[in-house]
Amino acid sequence: MTAYPERTLKALQRARTQLAAGGVQDAIRELQKVVAKVPKGEEGWMLLAQAYCQRGAHDQALNCYERVTRISPRNAIAWFNLGIAHATLHRYAEAVKAYAEAIRHTGGDHPAAVINMGWCFIQLDQYDMALQVFEAYLEDFAANAEVYSLIGIARQGLQDSAAAADAYRKALEFGPGDYTLHLNLGSCLHVLHDYRGAAEHAARALDFQRDDPVARFNLGTALFALGEIDKARGTWEGVPRPEATLSRLAALSYLEPFDGERLLAEHRAWGNALAAACAAEPALTPPMPAPGPRPKLRLGFVSPDFREHPVAFFLEGLLRHIDRERFELFLYFDAPNRDEVTARFQMLADAWIELYPTRDPRDAAQRIRADQVDILFDLAGMTSPRIEMFGRRIALVQTSYLGYASTTGVPTIDYVLSDARLDPPGRTEAHYSETLVRLGNCFATYTPPSGAPLPAGRPMKRKGYPVFASVARLSKISDGALDLWCAALRSVPDARLLILAQGLHHAATQAALLERLTRRRVAPERVELRGSVPMEEYLELHSDVDLMLDTTPWSGHTTTLHGLWMGVPTVTFEQAHHAGRFTTMVMESAGLPEFVARDAEGFGEHVRRLLTDDALMDRVRAEGRELVRSSPLMDHAGLARAFEAACSAMWDAYAKTVSL
């Protein structure tokens, strides 16, 4: 330890007093003189570093701590504080090295340095290394809430939500937790489809930070997943996050009764405000290309769903059959995670652009403008914040397709692609701000899941009673849907009902749904509830189902197609809006209009009559797969020709408008 002269010791004491009194700048001046006079004195440099930290000058504090470690390489306190300084400046790799020295020079007995080192590995996205550090901590020191919370964060980083939730629960054994702990646990439970638990912990997070926008958004998302649509919209109201506003708009399609005028008005108000804000920005560059004939039309598709997702499921067959002599495909992938499906789409593209890293909407619009796309397709609508990008005129023609089942309300989106069964001519135009373009009678084609088992015989003949089923998200199981199903059960007194939905493997969620059914006088023993299952098991369960029952106001689509591929038809009723007509479109396209009831009031009796029509039911069981295969539902080439004609027509319409 360096000895200080008497006058210097007094200067050190004055500096301590000044720091305690908040006189940081006076202390710094005093300490600068000290270290100039005694440059090898550790205490002066340590106090000066402390003063710089209080002033927020962490880079200068870092220099002071480094000076101490050179003077006294075994000073564990200096190494620890140097680690804190590096971490404060987001220099996490350097912080790890400093913490390692602090641990080494204390013989491993420095729990705070171990915790901080693991935290730095998390910041570096080195989650495996973080877990190794925390496991070592638990071997050497007493467990506590902090280390289990950090283990949870590392597990979340590795996308292991189950292990992360276990770690967070262990953290809660040490006390009531805090905002971050409950927020993170709720997020994990949502991924695990425990929506009731997700809602509970989002609410607990709000107990710590009232009106926190992240916790409120998460709470609304959990309530929506539980099917509590009005509560979800109320929770999202006023939350200053784009996702909350978009979710409120998207949820309108799930409200009963469906209100097309309200849906259009709210979307249009949001879209007009977005366009006005974007119009005030500087113009995008370069200028858009002049309209006119093209050797090839350049089509751009923006989506987070070029992966295992229904949008990709319906889009891939179309893109494979587009005439590449006439059209170029630019695919803008807007998600961080890839899978095998992503790789297939990348192979289909003339140009593949990873848009996700460009988070600012204007920067993303600028990136696409540089590609001089002629027609730009949004494939997500309000399900992605990227819709905000479309408030700008990025391409000469902008179109909504496939990923959003209503209007966007955005005035700079010119068209929406649909078909004549989802949007019958003369009936739904008033629901859209965009111009409707119909791709014949089927707007998207089906690619069956690989390895699907062959359809089995009718279970009613084997069991002696019929089995109805619904495979749908809880958000689609509205009171109206339950009324339909209960009407079918009343009309067929010996029937059973199987409901499969994400979240139903949790007892509290099961109990809530059973309570809704028992209020409708359905005996619980007639109902079986299951959570989500792997695809192979899901397809196999159709061998035990006679009829699928549709949902309202949002109808089944992918599940209706899977059911028919397995020989199980879905019963629906005639609805008047796009999202309510998916099953109608599927069954009519397959040549099975008998499964579309005229109205909801006659649904139960319609189901009873279908079950007594053995010839029809046996035919669907035996020929359902061929009915799908030979219909427009699997005519990828036919859809591609209709899609190409629509693109040409939209382009020609724009060119004519400009020439006028």
Protein Blocks (a to p, Z undefined) as FASTA:
>chain_A
ZZddfklmmmmmmmmmmmmnopamlmmmmmmmmmmmmmmbmklmmmmmmmmmmnopamlm
mmmmmmmmmmmmmlmklmmmmmmmmmmnopaklmmmmmmmmmmmnnopafklmmmmmmmm
mmnopaklmmmmmmmmmmmmccdfklmmmmmmmmmmnopaklmmmmmmmmmmnogbjfkl
mmmmmmmmmmnopaklmmmmmmmmmmmmghiaklmmmmmmmmmmnopamlmmmmmgopac
fklmmmmmmmmmmpccddfklmmmmmmmmmmmmmmmmmmpccdddddddedddfbacddd
ddfklccdfklmmmmmmmmmpcfklbccddddfbfbdcfklmmmmmmpmbdcdfklmmbl
klmmmmmmmnopabdcdfkljmbfklmmmmpcfbfbdcdehjaccdehiaklmbdcddfk
lmgghklmmmpfbdcddehjbfbdcdddehiacddddfklmnopacddddddfklmcfkl
mmmmmmmmmmmmmbccddddehilpfklmmmmmmmmmmnopafklpccdddddfklmmmm
mmmcfbdcdddfbdcfklmmmmmmnopacdddddfbfklmmmmmmmmmnopaklpcfblk
lmmmmmmmmmmmmmlmmmmmmmmmmmmmmmmklmmklmmmmmmmmmmmmmmmmmmmmmZZ
